[in-house]
Amino acid sequence: MTTTESLRRPFGAPGAEPRRLESYVQGQWVAGSGKSAELFHAVTGDRIGETSTGGIDFKGVVEYAKRTGGPALRRMTFHERARMLKAMAQQLMARKDEFYVVSAATGATKSDSWVDIEGGIGTLFAYASRGRREMPDQRFYIDGPVEMLSKGGSFVGRHICVPLEGVAVHINAFNFPVWGMLEKLAPTLLAGMPAIVKPATVTAYLTEAVFRAMIESGLFPEGAIQLLCGRTGDLLDHLDCQSAVAFTGSAATGKMLKSSRAILDNNVRFNMEADSLNYCMLGPDAAPGTPEFDLFVKEVVREMTTKAGQKCTAIRRTLVPELLVTAVMDALTKRLQGVTVGDPSVDGVRMGPLAGRGQVNEVRKSVDSIARAAQLVYGNLDDFNVVGADRERGAFFPPLLFYSKDPFAATEPHDIEAFGPVNTVMPYRNVDDAIELAKKGKGSLVGSLFTADDRVARDVVMGTAAYHGRLLLINRESAKESTGHGSPLPHLVHGGPGRAGGGEEMGGVRGVLHYMQRTALQGSPTTLMHVTSEYVPGAERTYDRVHPFRKYFDELAVGDALRTARRTVTEADIVNFAGVSGDFFYAHMDDIAAHDSMFERRVAHGYFVLSAAAGLFVDPAPGPVLANYGLETLRFVKPVYPGDTIQATLTVKQKTAKEKKDDQPLHGVVAWDVEVKNQDGDAVAVYTILTLVQRRSDASPG
């Protein structure tokens, strides 16, 4: 193997010499030896390079990730890893113009490249934000509340999640060389797990360009990410029970990988996101002339032609009321006639080629099968115009629209996916029929519905949700800001049941937890408090003569507590609070009505109890406590009556250091467990308050 430097001209750019792609393994760039796969420009058909992983020690690649990358990531807290992702996103965004040049060789239009490149970088930003907002500044994640396992409360349970200690193998599809990589890397690295990225060969050159930028930044720890441009060889054979595989691609390939001996024997986590026959439905109310009809037509054509239909989320089956079939097909045909196919660098071209000639042959085979059961109503496979390029040399394919007159009898449109700009219109008689047609895809990534009738929306959701990973409900109101049928978002799960693979990607914190082990802890409240760095009800508290509000963030410890003085609630308190707040609810002010209610007599306002408790535990003098930041999980568990005496216990529940900002003093967030009890020792209110507390040092508690 040889090590080379990056060429000055971007891969595939005009004037660039063909070269062999390199893999990045065990800390260095290497060009594989032996037999290689050739790479071609999707527009011109010119040979632009080759790739091979021959000679690479796949076992060594796995061990390097486990021995070097894994420990380095696990030493970091979630917040440190989140800041790392944000810094990387900023670095990549600064170099995005370089990636657009390389992306042109894949046949992508400018908007196609925007979704892939900036959409992928946006996923890093999104997970960086989630990591700082929703996850602790710790190396583990607490999942769910404390479980009481004994009557006396001395034996409790808690779930925590820790990073798996293996390696995550990401096998990506050809259609999104950047987004496909980054949407998997973001949750994986945030979880604290190293990754080996295996892009699809036909567009691996774009993945390699972005990967080079990540390595050059030096932001990720050594061994955190590795890249294989070519075949995976015996890579999967070296995975153990601590490893995970995330696959995107065809259902057939996914099934083959999932049944690998090592995957089965070692119970390797396998997440599969496969191409599927997604539907788009026009509601029975959305007649021509309505905004929903126009939005529907626009969306169907957009999903047919964006990335030349090479999207796992693209619309493959279009379901319309049978009375509207002619109007829909006329409208789709008119809009498709305005789609110019050709070289995306030419003005006016709206759809580029497929990623390679191999895809042209595959899509044509699928189209031939669909054509046996459906009528072609728009497009011509053998006679279509291409602007600015040679149709025979490039990987061009025309938009094709089919019509299946009897979709319940024809199986091909529900079973065969043409992974290109191909769509089949299917009529339905009523909403129940439409739901059954939607389910005939046997599991899909996404379905969409265009309707202004919310009753139809509810029926379709209840009827199809079990078969789909995501449902998009569009009307004239939501369309203004909708991201569209084919856009998976990092906040929501991306995946689907059945044919779609049965997996889930992204989905916010859900995606992170896929790369972590959930473990149940059992023990005493005090032990679990010290293990998890979070106060557990019933754990030992530490009391001090110094009021906790007089202590800096650094001086406070989980379990530090204050038990306040007592206060007896009077009728005057209730009347005065009603006057100040304007809350004259009968249970507080009307003796007769309160007597006939569940309370049996007048009760104090719940918010008065909160205010009175604050008066008991707040230290009024200026000090390290900067501000009240919020209140969570409030429950009023028992009424407080005039004559009752309340007392509050304030306990440090959790600490989270915050990043330094120029206009603020160095501080952290302290979560305080608050329990207010009456004279009988019964809890009347429980909640968590958050305060901003000044820090002396910049040390993280992780």
VEXLODO-929289 format. One line per 3 residues: number of its first residue (from 0); for each residue x, y, z of C-alpha. Coordinates in Angstrom, 1 decimal. Example, Ala and Ser with C-alpha at 12.3 -4.5 7.8 and 13.67 -1.06 7.14 Angstrom:
# VEXLODO-929289
0 = 12.3 -4.5 7.8  13.7 -1.1 7.1
END
This chain:
# VEXLODO-929289
0 = 0.0 0.0 0.0  1.1 3.5 -0.6  0.3 6.8 1.0
3 = -0.3 9.9 -1.2  -1.3 13.5 -0.8  -4.6 15.0 -1.8
6 = -4.6 16.3 -5.4  -4.9 20.0 -5.9  -7.9 19.7 -8.1
9 = -11.1 18.3 -6.6  -11.9 14.8 -7.6  -13.9 14.6 -10.8
12 = -13.5 18.4 -11.5  -12.6 19.5 -15.1  -8.9 19.0 -15.6
15 = -8.4 16.6 -12.7  -6.4 13.5 -13.4  -8.1 10.2 -12.5
18 = -6.8 8.7 -9.3  -7.3 5.9 -6.9  -9.4 6.8 -3.9
21 = -7.8 6.3 -0.5  -9.1 4.7 2.7  -8.3 6.2 6.1
24 = -7.4 3.4 8.4  -5.3 3.1 11.6  -4.4 6.7 11.5
27 = -3.2 7.0 7.8  -4.4 7.4 4.3  -3.8 4.3 2.2
30 = -4.6 3.3 -1.4  -5.7 -0.3 -1.6  -3.8 -2.7 -3.8
33 = -4.9 -5.2 -6.4  -8.2 -5.3 -8.4  -10.1 -2.1 -8.3
36 = -13.5 -0.7 -9.2  -13.6 2.0 -11.8  -15.4 5.3 -11.1
39 = -17.2 7.4 -13.7  -18.5 11.0 -14.0  -22.3 10.6 -14.0
42 = -22.8 13.5 -16.5  -20.0 12.9 -19.0  -19.4 9.2 -18.5
45 = -15.6 9.9 -18.3  -13.5 7.7 -16.1  -12.5 9.8 -13.1
48 = -10.8 7.2 -10.9  -10.8 3.9 -9.2  -11.0 2.4 -5.7
51 = -9.9 -0.7 -3.8  -9.4 -1.9 -0.3  -7.1 -4.7 -1.3
54 = -4.3 -5.4 1.3  -6.1 -3.6 4.2  -6.0 -5.5 7.5
57 = -9.7 -5.4 8.4  -9.2 -7.0 11.8  -6.6 -4.4 12.5
60 = -9.0 -1.6 11.5  -11.6 -3.0 14.0  -9.0 -3.4 16.8
63 = -7.6 0.1 16.2  -11.1 1.6 16.6  -11.7 -0.4 19.8
66 = -8.2 0.2 21.3  -7.7 3.8 20.3  -10.9 5.6 19.3
69 = -13.3 4.1 21.8  -11.4 4.9 25.0  -10.7 8.5 23.8
72 = -14.4 9.1 23.1  -15.5 7.5 26.3  -13.3 9.7 28.4
75 = -15.3 12.7 27.1  -18.7 13.7 28.4  -21.8 14.2 26.3
78 = -21.3 17.9 26.4  -17.7 17.7 25.3  -18.6 15.4 22.4
81 = -21.5 17.8 21.5  -19.1 20.7 21.3  -16.8 18.6 19.2
84 = -19.6 17.9 16.7  -20.5 21.6 16.6  -16.9 22.6 15.9
87 = -16.7 20.0 13.1  -20.0 21.3 11.6  -18.5 24.8 11.5
90 = -15.4 23.5 9.9  -17.3 21.6 7.2  -19.6 24.5 6.5
93 = -16.6 26.8 5.9  -15.4 24.4 3.2  -18.8 23.5 1.6
96 = -17.9 25.1 -1.7  -15.2 22.5 -2.2  -17.8 19.7 -1.7
99 = -20.2 21.2 -4.2  -17.5 21.0 -6.9  -17.0 17.3 -6.2
102 = -20.8 16.7 -5.9  -21.3 17.8 -9.5  -19.7 14.5 -10.7
105 = -22.5 12.6 -9.1  -25.0 14.3 -11.4  -26.6 16.3 -8.6
108 = -28.2 19.6 -9.2  -27.3 22.6 -6.9  -30.4 21.9 -4.8
111 = -29.7 18.2 -4.7  -26.2 18.9 -3.5  -27.6 21.4 -0.9
114 = -29.7 18.6 0.6  -26.8 16.2 0.7  -24.0 18.5 1.8
117 = -25.6 21.2 4.0  -28.3 18.9 5.1  -25.7 16.5 6.4
120 = -23.7 19.3 8.1  -27.0 20.5 9.6  -27.5 17.1 11.2
123 = -24.1 17.6 13.1  -25.4 20.9 14.3  -28.7 19.4 15.4
126 = -27.1 16.6 17.4  -24.6 19.0 18.9  -27.5 21.1 20.2
129 = -29.4 18.0 21.4  -26.4 16.8 23.3  -25.9 20.0 25.2
132 = -29.7 20.5 25.9  -31.0 17.0 26.5  -28.1 15.0 27.8
135 = -26.0 15.4 31.0  -22.4 16.7 31.2  -21.5 13.1 32.2
138 = -20.2 10.0 30.4  -23.4 8.1 31.0  -27.1 8.8 30.5
141 = -29.9 8.2 33.0  -32.9 6.7 31.4  -36.2 7.1 33.2
144 = -37.2 7.7 36.8  -36.2 5.9 40.0  -38.1 2.6 40.4
147 = -39.2 1.8 44.0  -38.4 -1.9 44.5  -39.2 -2.2 48.2
150 = -41.8 -1.2 50.7  -39.5 0.7 52.9  -37.6 2.5 50.1
153 = -34.2 1.1 51.0  -33.9 -0.9 47.7  -34.5 1.0 44.5
156 = -33.7 0.7 40.8  -32.5 3.0 38.0  -31.6 2.6 34.3
159 = -28.4 4.0 32.9  -27.0 3.9 29.4  -23.2 3.7 28.7
162 = -21.4 3.6 25.4  -20.8 0.2 23.8  -17.1 -0.7 23.8
165 = -16.9 -2.0 20.2  -17.1 -0.2 16.9  -20.0 1.0 14.8
168 = -19.8 0.0 11.1  -21.7 2.4 8.8  -22.6 1.0 5.4
171 = -24.1 3.8 3.4  -26.0 4.1 0.1  -24.8 5.9 -3.0
174 = -27.6 8.5 -3.2  -26.5 10.7 -0.3  -22.7 10.4 0.0
177 = -22.4 13.2 2.6  -25.8 13.2 4.5  -25.8 9.4 4.7
180 = -22.4 9.5 6.4  -23.0 12.5 8.8  -26.5 11.4 9.9
183 = -25.0 8.2 11.2  -21.8 9.7 12.6  -23.6 12.4 14.6
186 = -25.5 10.1 17.0  -22.7 7.5 17.1  -20.0 9.9 18.1
189 = -22.3 11.7 20.5  -22.9 8.3 22.2  -19.1 7.9 22.6
192 = -18.6 5.1 20.0  -16.0 5.0 17.2  -17.1 4.4 13.6
195 = -15.9 2.8 10.4  -17.6 4.4 7.4  -18.1 2.4 4.3
198 = -19.6 4.5 1.5  -21.2 3.0 -1.6  -18.5 2.7 -4.3
201 = -20.1 4.6 -7.1  -20.1 8.0 -5.3  -17.4 7.3 -2.7
204 = -15.3 10.1 -4.0  -17.6 12.7 -2.5  -17.6 11.0 0.9
207 = -13.8 10.8 0.7  -13.6 14.6 0.1  -15.6 15.4 3.2
210 = -13.9 12.8 5.2  -10.5 14.4 4.3  -11.7 17.7 5.6
213 = -12.8 16.1 8.9  -9.4 14.4 9.4  -7.5 17.6 8.4
216 = -9.5 19.5 11.1  -8.0 17.4 13.8  -11.1 17.8 15.9
219 = -12.0 14.2 16.4  -9.8 12.0 18.6  -7.4 9.6 16.9
222 = -9.3 6.4 15.9  -12.7 7.9 16.3  -13.5 7.6 12.6
225 = -12.1 5.5 9.8  -13.0 5.2 6.1  -13.1 2.3 3.7
228 = -13.5 3.2 0.0  -14.1 -0.2 -1.5  -15.2 -3.7 -0.5
231 = -15.5 -4.6 3.2  -13.8 -7.9 2.9  -14.0 -9.9 6.1
234 = -14.7 -6.7 8.2  -18.0 -8.0 9.7  -16.3 -11.2 10.8
237 = -14.3 -9.3 13.4  -17.3 -7.7 15.2  -18.3 -8.7 18.6
240 = -21.3 -8.2 20.9  -20.1 -4.7 21.7  -20.3 -3.6 18.1
243 = -23.1 -2.3 15.9  -23.9 -2.1 12.2  -26.0 0.5 10.5
246 = -26.9 -0.2 6.9  -28.7 1.9 4.3  -29.4 0.4 0.9
249 = -31.5 -2.3 -0.8  -33.5 -4.8 1.2  -31.8 -7.7 -0.5
252 = -28.3 -6.5 0.5  -29.4 -5.7 4.0  -30.9 -9.1 4.5
255 = -27.6 -10.7 3.3  -25.6 -8.6 5.7  -28.0 -9.1 8.6
258 = -27.7 -12.9 8.2  -23.9 -12.9 8.4  -22.5 -15.5 10.7
261 = -20.7 -13.0 13.0  -23.8 -10.8 13.2  -26.0 -13.7 14.3
264 = -23.5 -15.5 16.6  -22.5 -12.3 18.5  -25.9 -10.6 18.5
267 = -24.3 -7.6 16.9  -26.8 -4.7 16.8  -28.0 -4.3 13.2
270 = -30.0 -1.2 12.1  -31.3 -1.4 8.6  -32.9 1.4 6.6
273 = -33.9 -0.1 3.2  -35.5 1.4 0.1  -39.2 1.2 0.2
276 = -42.4 1.9 -1.8  -43.5 5.0 -0.1  -47.0 6.4 -0.9
279 = -48.5 9.9 -1.3  -52.2 10.2 -1.0  -54.6 12.9 -2.2
282 = -57.5 13.3 0.1  -61.1 12.9 -1.3  -61.7 16.6 -0.4
285 = -58.7 17.9 -2.3  -60.3 18.6 -5.7  -58.7 20.6 -8.5
288 = -58.7 24.3 -7.5  -58.0 23.7 -3.8  -54.6 24.5 -2.4
291 = -54.1 20.9 -1.3  -54.5 19.6 -4.9  -51.9 22.0 -6.2
294 = -49.5 21.3 -3.3  -50.0 17.5 -4.0  -49.1 17.8 -7.7
297 = -46.0 19.9 -6.9  -44.8 17.5 -4.2  -45.2 14.4 -6.3
300 = -43.2 15.8 -9.2  -40.6 17.2 -6.9  -40.1 13.8 -5.3
303 = -39.9 12.1 -8.7  -37.2 14.5 -9.9  -35.1 15.5 -6.9
306 = -31.9 13.5 -7.0  -33.4 12.0 -10.2  -35.7 10.0 -7.9
309 = -32.7 8.3 -6.2  -34.1 8.7 -2.7  -35.1 6.0 -0.3
312 = -37.9 8.3 0.7  -39.1 9.2 -2.8  -42.8 8.9 -3.7
315 = -43.2 5.6 -5.6  -47.0 5.1 -5.3  -49.5 7.9 -5.8
318 = -53.0 7.2 -4.4  -55.8 9.4 -5.7  -59.7 9.3 -5.6
321 = -60.9 7.5 -8.7  -63.0 10.5 -9.7  -59.9 12.7 -9.8
324 = -57.5 10.3 -11.7  -57.8 12.1 -15.0  -57.3 15.6 -13.4
327 = -54.3 14.3 -11.4  -52.6 12.7 -14.4  -53.2 15.7 -16.6
330 = -51.7 18.0 -13.9  -48.7 15.7 -13.3  -48.1 15.4 -17.0
333 = -48.1 19.2 -17.5  -45.7 19.7 -14.6  -43.4 16.9 -15.7
336 = -43.2 18.5 -19.2  -41.5 21.4 -17.6  -38.7 19.3 -16.2
339 = -35.5 19.7 -18.2  -33.1 16.8 -18.0  -29.4 17.3 -18.6
342 = -26.1 18.6 -17.2  -27.0 20.3 -13.9  -24.3 23.0 -14.7
345 = -26.4 24.2 -17.6  -29.0 26.9 -16.8  -32.6 25.7 -16.8
348 = -31.7 22.0 -16.1  -33.9 20.8 -13.3  -32.9 17.1 -13.2
351 = -29.5 15.5 -13.6  -28.5 11.9 -14.3  -28.6 8.9 -12.1
354 = -25.4 8.2 -10.1  -24.0 5.8 -12.7  -24.7 3.6 -15.7
357 = -25.2 0.6 -13.5  -28.2 2.3 -11.9  -29.6 3.0 -15.4
360 = -29.6 -0.7 -16.1  -31.1 -1.6 -12.7  -33.9 1.0 -13.0
363 = -34.7 -0.1 -16.5  -35.2 -3.7 -15.4  -37.6 -2.6 -12.7
366 = -39.5 -0.4 -15.1  -39.9 -3.3 -17.5  -41.5 -5.3 -14.7
369 = -43.8 -2.5 -13.6  -44.8 -1.9 -17.3  -46.3 -5.4 -17.4
372 = -48.9 -4.4 -14.9  -49.4 -0.7 -15.5  -49.9 1.7 -18.4
375 = -47.2 4.3 -19.2  -48.9 7.7 -19.3  -45.9 10.0 -19.5
378 = -42.2 9.6 -20.6  -40.3 7.6 -23.2  -37.4 5.4 -22.2
381 = -35.9 5.4 -25.7  -36.5 8.9 -26.9  -36.0 11.8 -24.5
384 = -34.0 15.0 -24.7  -30.9 15.7 -22.7  -29.5 19.2 -22.5
387 = -25.8 19.9 -22.5  -24.7 16.2 -22.4  -24.5 13.0 -24.3
390 = -27.5 10.8 -23.4  -25.6 7.6 -24.3  -22.4 8.4 -22.3
393 = -24.0 9.9 -19.2  -26.3 8.0 -16.7  -29.5 9.8 -17.8
396 = -33.0 8.4 -17.3  -36.3 10.1 -18.1  -39.2 10.8 -15.7
399 = -41.8 8.1 -16.1  -45.4 8.1 -14.9  -47.5 4.9 -14.8
402 = -51.1 4.3 -14.2  -52.4 1.1 -12.5  -56.0 0.8 -13.3
405 = -56.7 -2.0 -10.8  -54.1 -1.6 -8.0  -55.6 -4.4 -5.9
408 = -55.1 -6.9 -8.6  -51.7 -5.8 -9.8  -48.8 -6.7 -7.5
411 = -45.8 -5.3 -9.4  -46.3 -1.6 -8.4  -46.5 -2.6 -4.8
414 = -43.5 -5.0 -4.9  -41.0 -3.6 -7.3  -39.2 -0.3 -6.7
417 = -37.6 1.5 -9.6  -34.9 3.5 -7.8  -35.2 6.5 -10.2
420 = -37.7 9.1 -11.4  -40.5 6.6 -11.7  -44.0 6.8 -10.1
423 = -47.3 4.9 -10.4  -50.7 6.5 -10.0  -53.4 4.3 -8.3
426 = -57.1 5.1 -7.9  -59.1 4.4 -4.8  -62.9 4.4 -4.2
429 = -62.9 5.5 -0.5  -60.5 6.2 2.4  -60.6 2.5 3.6
432 = -59.5 1.4 0.1  -56.7 4.0 0.2  -55.5 2.8 3.5
435 = -55.3 -0.8 2.3  -53.4 0.3 -0.8  -50.9 2.2 1.4
438 = -50.3 -0.9 3.4  -49.6 -3.1 0.3  -46.1 -1.6 0.2
441 = -45.4 -4.1 3.2  -43.7 -1.4 5.2  -42.3 1.9 4.1
444 = -40.2 4.8 5.3  -42.7 7.5 4.8  -46.2 8.2 3.6
447 = -47.8 11.5 3.0  -51.4 12.8 2.8  -52.7 16.0 1.3
450 = -56.1 16.9 2.8  -57.9 19.8 4.5  -60.2 17.3 6.3
453 = -58.7 16.5 9.7  -61.1 13.6 10.1  -59.5 12.0 7.0
456 = -56.1 12.7 8.4  -56.9 10.9 11.6  -58.4 7.9 9.8
459 = -55.3 7.6 7.5  -52.9 7.9 10.4  -54.7 5.3 12.5
462 = -54.9 3.0 9.4  -51.4 3.3 8.1  -49.1 4.3 11.0
465 = -48.2 0.6 11.8  -46.8 0.2 8.3  -44.8 3.5 8.1
468 = -41.9 5.1 10.0  -43.1 8.6 9.3  -46.3 10.2 8.2
471 = -46.5 13.7 6.7  -49.9 15.4 6.9  -50.1 18.5 4.6
474 = -52.7 21.2 4.2  -52.6 24.8 3.2  -51.6 25.8 6.7
477 = -48.6 23.4 7.3  -47.3 23.6 3.7  -45.8 27.0 4.4
480 = -43.1 25.6 6.5  -43.1 22.0 5.7  -39.8 20.3 4.9
483 = -41.5 18.0 2.5  -42.3 14.3 2.0  -38.8 13.2 1.3
486 = -36.8 15.0 4.0  -35.9 13.0 7.1  -35.1 15.2 10.1
489 = -32.6 14.6 12.9  -35.4 15.3 15.5  -37.5 12.4 14.2
492 = -36.9 8.7 13.6  -35.9 7.7 10.1  -36.8 4.1 9.3
495 = -39.7 1.9 8.9  -41.1 -1.6 9.5  -41.1 -4.6 7.1
498 = -39.7 -4.0 3.7  -38.2 -0.7 5.0  -35.8 -2.7 7.2
501 = -37.4 -2.5 10.7  -34.8 0.0 11.9  -34.6 3.5 13.2
504 = -32.0 6.2 12.7  -31.7 9.7 14.2  -34.8 10.5 16.2
507 = -32.9 12.8 18.6  -31.7 11.1 21.7  -33.3 7.8 20.5
510 = -30.6 7.6 17.8  -27.8 8.1 20.4  -29.1 5.4 22.7
513 = -28.9 2.8 19.9  -25.1 2.9 20.4  -25.4 2.5 24.1
516 = -26.1 -0.3 26.5  -29.1 0.2 28.8  -28.3 -1.3 32.2
519 = -30.6 -1.7 35.2  -29.0 -0.7 38.5  -30.3 -2.0 41.9
522 = -29.2 -0.9 45.3  -29.7 1.6 48.1  -30.8 5.1 47.3
525 = -27.5 6.4 48.7  -25.4 4.0 46.6  -27.2 4.8 43.4
528 = -26.9 8.5 44.1  -23.2 8.3 44.3  -23.0 6.1 41.2
531 = -25.2 8.3 39.0  -24.3 11.7 40.5  -28.0 12.4 40.9
534 = -29.9 12.6 44.1  -32.3 9.7 44.6  -35.2 10.1 47.0
537 = -34.4 8.4 50.3  -30.6 8.8 49.9  -28.5 10.3 52.7
540 = -28.4 14.1 52.7  -25.6 16.3 53.9  -26.6 19.3 56.0
543 = -24.3 22.2 56.7  -24.4 25.4 58.8  -23.7 27.4 55.6
546 = -26.8 28.0 53.5  -26.4 26.2 50.1  -27.3 29.4 48.3
549 = -24.1 30.9 49.8  -22.0 28.2 48.1  -20.4 28.4 44.6
552 = -21.2 25.8 42.0  -17.9 24.1 42.6  -18.5 23.9 46.4
555 = -21.9 22.2 46.1  -22.2 18.4 46.0  -25.1 16.2 45.1
558 = -26.9 15.4 48.3  -26.2 18.7 50.0  -29.4 19.8 51.6
561 = -31.3 22.4 53.7  -34.2 21.8 55.9  -36.1 25.0 56.4
564 = -38.0 26.6 59.3  -41.8 26.0 59.5  -44.7 28.2 58.5
567 = -48.3 27.9 59.5  -50.8 28.7 56.8  -53.7 31.1 57.8
570 = -56.9 32.2 56.2  -55.4 35.6 55.8  -52.6 34.1 53.7
573 = -55.2 32.6 51.4  -57.2 35.8 51.1  -54.1 38.0 50.5
576 = -52.8 35.6 47.9  -56.1 35.6 46.1  -56.0 39.4 46.0
579 = -52.4 39.5 44.7  -52.8 36.8 42.1  -56.4 37.3 41.1
582 = -57.1 33.6 41.6  -60.6 33.5 43.3  -61.3 29.8 42.5
585 = -64.2 28.6 44.7  -62.1 26.0 46.6  -60.0 28.8 48.1
588 = -62.7 31.4 48.7  -66.2 29.8 49.1  -66.7 27.8 52.3
591 = -70.0 26.3 51.2  -68.9 25.3 47.7  -65.6 23.9 49.1
594 = -67.5 21.9 51.7  -69.4 20.2 48.9  -66.3 19.5 46.8
597 = -63.6 16.8 47.0  -61.7 19.1 49.4  -64.5 19.3 52.0
600 = -63.3 22.7 53.2  -61.3 25.7 51.9  -57.7 25.0 50.8
603 = -54.7 27.1 50.2  -53.6 27.9 46.6  -51.0 25.5 45.3
606 = -49.0 28.4 44.0  -49.1 30.0 47.4  -47.6 26.8 48.8
609 = -44.8 27.2 46.3  -44.3 30.8 47.1  -44.3 30.2 50.8
612 = -41.8 27.4 50.4  -39.5 29.7 48.4  -39.8 32.2 51.2
615 = -38.6 29.5 53.6  -35.5 28.3 51.6  -34.3 31.4 49.6
618 = -31.4 33.3 51.0  -32.1 36.9 50.1  -28.6 38.3 50.0
621 = -26.6 38.6 46.8  -24.4 35.6 46.3  -23.3 32.8 44.0
624 = -26.9 32.1 43.0  -27.5 34.3 40.0  -31.1 33.5 39.0
627 = -34.0 31.1 39.1  -33.8 29.2 35.8  -37.1 27.3 35.9
630 = -39.3 24.7 37.6  -40.0 21.1 36.6  -42.1 18.0 37.5
633 = -44.4 19.9 39.9  -47.0 17.9 41.6  -49.4 19.0 44.3
636 = -49.9 15.7 46.1  -52.0 16.7 49.1  -54.2 19.8 50.0
639 = -52.9 22.4 52.4  -55.7 23.7 54.7  -55.7 26.8 57.0
642 = -53.9 25.8 60.2  -51.5 23.4 58.5  -47.8 23.9 59.0
645 = -45.5 23.4 56.1  -41.7 22.8 56.0  -39.5 22.4 52.9
648 = -36.4 20.3 52.3  -34.1 21.5 49.5  -31.5 19.0 48.1
651 = -28.9 19.3 45.4  -30.2 16.9 42.8  -27.9 17.4 39.8
654 = -25.2 19.8 38.6  -24.5 20.8 35.0  -21.6 23.2 34.1
657 = -22.4 25.6 31.3  -20.1 27.0 28.6  -18.5 30.4 29.2
660 = -20.2 33.2 27.4  -18.6 36.6 27.0  -21.5 38.6 28.5
663 = -22.1 36.2 31.5  -20.1 35.1 34.5  -18.9 31.6 34.6
666 = -21.8 29.5 35.9  -23.6 26.2 36.0  -27.1 24.9 36.4
669 = -28.0 23.3 39.7  -31.2 21.2 39.9  -32.7 21.2 43.4
672 = -35.1 18.5 44.6  -37.8 20.2 46.7  -40.2 18.4 49.0
675 = -42.8 20.3 51.0  -44.4 18.5 53.9  -47.1 19.3 56.4
678 = -47.1 18.9 60.2  -47.9 15.1 59.8  -44.8 14.5 57.6
681 = -47.0 14.0 54.5  -45.7 15.5 51.2  -48.0 18.3 49.9
684 = -45.8 19.4 47.0  -42.8 17.9 45.2  -40.8 19.5 42.3
687 = -37.4 20.4 40.9  -36.2 24.0 40.7  -33.3 25.1 38.5
690 = -30.9 27.8 39.5  -27.9 29.5 37.8  -25.0 29.4 40.2
693 = -21.7 31.1 39.7  -18.6 28.9 39.3  -15.1 29.6 40.6
696 = -13.3 27.4 38.0  -13.8 26.1 34.5  -13.6 22.4 35.5
699 = -16.4 20.1 34.3  -18.1 17.7 36.7  -17.9 14.9 34.2
END
